[in-house]
Amino acid sequence: MGRKICFQIEFDERELIVDSLREEASICGITVEQLIKRCITDVMEGDSDAESTPGDTMEDFLVKNGALSPRK
């Protein structure tokens, strides 16, 4: 793939969401970072029932279906 882009999210130590994220990630057997990425991806993808467009390669498939931007 390409270079990695990093976003930083900060919570106050008193926010209960922190414990909820840790607990849910533990239940799923993933890191909190992976859980957050999964949540963002689920929200951004929406409830589309549209069929996928075939691609010549896996990368082409991901570009054609909106998961990756084309290489520059």
Buried (B, 14 or more C-beta within 10 A) or exposed (E): EEEEEEEEEEEEEEEEEEEEBEEBBEEEEBEBEEBBEBEEEEEEEEEEEEEEEEEEEEBBBBBBBEEBEEEE
